[in-house]
Amino acid sequence: MRETAQLRGPWRTMSVTGAASGLAGLVLVGTSQALVQVGGGEPAFDASGDEILRFFEARHDTLYAIGTYLGLLAVLALACFVSVLWVVLREAEGQPAWRSAIALTSGVAFVVLLISPGWELAAYRTGEGVDPQIARYAFDMGNLGFANSWVALAVFLAAAGWIMLGTPSLPSWLGWVAIAAAVGFLVGRAVWTTPVWLIPYAIFWIWVVAVSIQLFRGRLPERAG
């Protein structure tokens, strides 16, 4: 992977970019959620249309707009993190690099599902008299799109974890944590209206931070034989 001196600079730049993107994604997600929740926490999934409409109407217009924008930037940061990690995993896997290809495609699917609009469809029109059932539809669409993204994320984590388990230059626990989070997300999607998903979600971000630290330290795996 880093076979010549000429490659060290570009690979170092890539690893730092990926690490910064992963950490930036975490900060942006946290900030985004804090701003979006100003005005009160979100209602339960089975809440009535009137309750959901009141939730949207209670949002602070400016803070909500900033929060959703930061959420978009967070998704783009994760896309960069996934892309860099794919390059690293491809080099570690060797040929045929099919598991890293699965990681990339599922990572892209995860990003696409996250970037699809949901709540914003109702929140930005509440001042124009949105019907409660339309608000409920937008609320459900956003939540279900988020839940569907867990399946794509699970495949990404499973493929990445599998490769990491066979990469000596990376700690094996990174692979096991990724696989554990993947299983957790699959279970969470099966019971997506419950808070079970919060467990793999927390594990996922711990894993992102750990991988980012490895990238900052330049712990890139050597090319497989």
C-alpha positions as CSV (number, residue, x, y, z in Angstrom):
1,M,0.0,0.0,0.0
2,R,2.7,2.5,1.0
3,E,5.4,0.9,-1.1
4,T,7.3,4.0,-2.1
5,A,8.2,7.3,-0.5
6,Q,6.2,9.1,-3.1
7,L,3.0,7.5,-1.8
8,R,3.5,8.4,1.8
9,G,2.3,12.0,1.5
10,P,-1.0,11.3,-0.4
11,W,-1.8,8.4,1.8
12,R,-1.2,10.5,4.9
13,T,-3.4,13.3,3.6
14,M,-6.1,10.7,2.8
15,S,-6.0,9.2,6.3
16,V,-6.2,12.5,8.0
17,T,-9.1,13.6,5.8
18,G,-11.0,10.4,6.6
19,A,-10.3,10.8,10.3
20,A,-11.4,14.4,10.4
21,S,-14.5,13.5,8.4
22,G,-15.5,10.8,10.9
23,L,-15.0,13.1,13.9
24,A,-16.7,16.0,12.2
25,G,-19.7,13.7,11.4
26,L,-20.1,13.0,15.1
27,V,-19.9,16.7,16.2
28,L,-22.3,17.8,13.4
29,V,-24.8,15.1,14.3
30,G,-24.8,16.0,18.0
31,T,-25.1,19.7,17.3
32,S,-27.8,19.1,14.7
33,Q,-29.9,17.0,17.0
34,A,-29.6,19.5,19.8
35,L,-30.8,22.4,17.6
36,V,-33.7,20.4,16.0
37,Q,-35.0,19.4,19.5
38,V,-35.3,23.0,20.7
39,G,-38.9,23.4,21.6
40,G,-39.4,20.0,23.0
41,G,-38.6,16.4,22.3
42,E,-40.2,14.4,19.5
43,P,-43.4,12.6,20.1
44,A,-43.8,8.8,20.2
45,F,-44.0,7.0,16.8
46,D,-47.7,6.2,17.4
47,A,-48.6,9.8,18.4
48,S,-51.6,11.4,16.8
49,G,-51.4,13.7,13.8
50,D,-52.3,16.7,16.1
51,E,-49.5,15.9,18.5
52,I,-47.0,15.6,15.7
53,L,-48.2,18.9,14.1
54,R,-47.8,20.6,17.5
55,F,-44.3,19.2,17.7
56,F,-43.4,20.7,14.3
57,E,-45.1,24.0,15.1
58,A,-43.0,24.3,18.4
59,R,-39.7,24.2,16.4
60,H,-37.6,27.4,16.5
61,D,-37.6,28.4,12.8
62,T,-34.0,29.6,12.7
63,L,-32.5,26.9,14.9
64,Y,-34.4,24.2,13.2
65,A,-33.2,25.4,9.8
66,I,-29.6,25.5,11.1
67,G,-30.0,22.1,12.7
68,T,-31.2,20.4,9.5
69,Y,-28.5,22.0,7.5
70,L,-25.8,20.8,9.9
71,G,-27.5,17.3,9.6
72,L,-26.9,17.5,5.9
73,L,-23.3,18.4,6.4
74,A,-23.0,15.5,8.8
75,V,-24.2,13.1,6.2
76,L,-21.7,14.4,3.7
77,A,-18.9,14.1,6.3
78,L,-19.9,10.5,6.8
79,A,-19.8,10.0,3.0
80,C,-16.2,11.2,3.0
81,F,-15.4,8.9,5.9
82,V,-16.9,5.9,4.2
83,S,-15.0,6.7,0.9
84,V,-11.7,6.9,2.7
85,L,-12.3,3.7,4.7
86,W,-13.3,1.9,1.5
87,V,-9.9,2.7,0.0
88,V,-8.2,1.4,3.2
89,L,-10.3,-1.7,3.3
90,R,-9.7,-2.4,-0.4
91,E,-6.0,-2.3,0.0
92,A,-6.2,-4.5,3.1
93,E,-8.4,-7.1,1.4
94,G,-6.4,-7.6,-1.7
95,Q,-7.9,-9.3,-4.8
96,P,-10.7,-10.0,-5.4
97,A,-11.8,-6.9,-3.3
98,W,-15.5,-8.0,-3.1
99,R,-16.1,-7.3,0.6
100,S,-14.8,-3.8,0.3
101,A,-17.0,-3.2,-2.7
102,I,-20.0,-4.3,-0.6
103,A,-18.9,-1.9,2.1
104,L,-18.8,1.0,-0.4
105,T,-22.1,0.3,-2.0
106,S,-23.9,-0.2,1.3
107,G,-22.2,2.9,2.7
108,V,-23.5,4.9,-0.2
109,A,-27.0,3.4,0.2
110,F,-26.8,4.5,3.9
111,V,-25.9,8.1,2.9
112,V,-28.7,8.2,0.3
113,L,-31.3,7.0,2.7
114,L,-30.2,9.6,5.3
115,I,-30.2,12.5,2.9
116,S,-33.8,11.9,1.7
117,P,-36.2,14.5,3.1
118,G,-38.7,13.6,5.8
119,W,-39.5,15.9,8.7
120,E,-38.5,19.0,6.7
121,L,-41.4,18.5,4.4
122,A,-43.8,19.3,7.2
123,A,-41.7,21.5,9.4
124,Y,-41.0,24.2,6.8
125,R,-44.7,24.5,5.9
126,T,-46.3,24.6,9.4
127,G,-46.9,28.4,9.0
128,E,-49.1,27.7,6.0
129,G,-51.6,25.5,7.7
130,V,-50.3,21.9,7.3
131,D,-53.0,19.2,7.7
132,P,-52.2,17.0,10.8
133,Q,-52.3,13.9,8.8
134,I,-49.8,15.3,6.3
135,A,-47.5,16.2,9.2
136,R,-47.9,12.7,10.5
137,Y,-47.0,11.3,7.1
138,A,-43.9,13.4,6.8
139,F,-42.9,12.4,10.4
140,D,-43.4,8.7,9.7
141,M,-41.6,8.9,6.3
142,G,-38.5,10.5,8.0
143,N,-38.5,8.0,10.8
144,L,-38.9,5.0,8.5
145,G,-36.2,6.3,6.1
146,F,-33.9,6.6,9.1
147,A,-34.8,3.0,10.2
148,N,-34.2,1.6,6.7
149,S,-30.8,3.2,6.6
150,W,-29.8,0.9,9.5
151,V,-29.9,-2.1,7.3
152,A,-27.5,-0.5,4.8
153,L,-25.3,0.6,7.7
154,A,-25.4,-3.0,9.1
155,V,-24.1,-4.4,5.8
156,F,-21.4,-1.7,5.7
157,L,-20.2,-2.5,9.2
158,A,-20.3,-6.3,8.7
159,A,-18.2,-6.1,5.6
160,A,-15.7,-3.6,7.1
161,G,-15.5,-5.7,10.3
162,W,-14.9,-8.9,8.4
163,I,-11.9,-7.3,6.6
164,M,-10.6,-5.7,9.8
165,L,-10.5,-9.1,11.6
166,G,-7.9,-10.3,9.0
167,T,-5.8,-7.1,9.1
168,P,-2.9,-7.4,11.5
169,S,-2.1,-3.7,11.5
170,L,-5.5,-2.9,13.0
171,P,-6.7,-4.1,16.4
172,S,-9.1,-7.1,16.0
173,W,-11.6,-5.6,18.4
174,L,-12.4,-2.9,15.8
175,G,-13.7,-5.7,13.6
176,W,-15.7,-7.4,16.4
177,V,-17.3,-4.1,17.4
178,A,-18.3,-3.4,13.8
179,I,-19.9,-6.8,13.5
180,A,-21.7,-6.4,16.9
181,A,-23.1,-3.1,15.8
182,A,-24.2,-4.6,12.5
183,V,-26.2,-7.3,14.3
184,G,-27.6,-4.7,16.7
185,F,-28.9,-2.6,13.8
186,L,-30.5,-5.6,12.1
187,V,-32.3,-6.3,15.4
188,G,-33.2,-2.7,15.8
189,R,-34.8,-2.5,12.4
190,A,-36.9,-5.5,13.2
191,V,-38.3,-3.6,16.2
192,W,-37.7,-0.1,14.9
193,T,-40.5,1.6,16.9
194,T,-38.7,0.7,20.2
195,P,-35.5,2.4,21.6
196,V,-33.4,-0.8,20.9
197,W,-31.7,1.0,18.0
198,L,-30.0,3.4,20.4
199,I,-27.6,0.7,21.5
200,P,-26.0,-0.1,18.1
201,Y,-26.2,3.6,17.3
202,A,-24.0,4.4,20.3
203,I,-21.7,1.5,19.4
204,F,-21.4,2.7,15.8
205,W,-20.2,6.2,16.9
206,I,-17.7,4.7,19.3
207,W,-16.4,2.6,16.4
208,V,-16.2,5.7,14.1
209,V,-14.2,7.6,16.7
210,A,-11.8,4.6,17.2
211,V,-11.3,4.1,13.5
212,S,-10.7,7.9,13.1
213,I,-8.0,7.7,15.8
214,Q,-6.3,4.9,13.9
215,L,-6.4,6.9,10.7
216,F,-5.0,10.0,12.5
217,R,-2.2,7.8,13.8
218,G,-1.4,6.5,10.3
219,R,-2.3,2.9,11.1
220,L,-3.2,2.0,7.6
221,P,-3.1,-1.7,6.8
222,E,-0.5,-2.9,4.3
223,R,-1.6,-4.3,1.0
224,A,-2.7,-7.9,1.3
225,G,-0.7,-10.4,-0.6
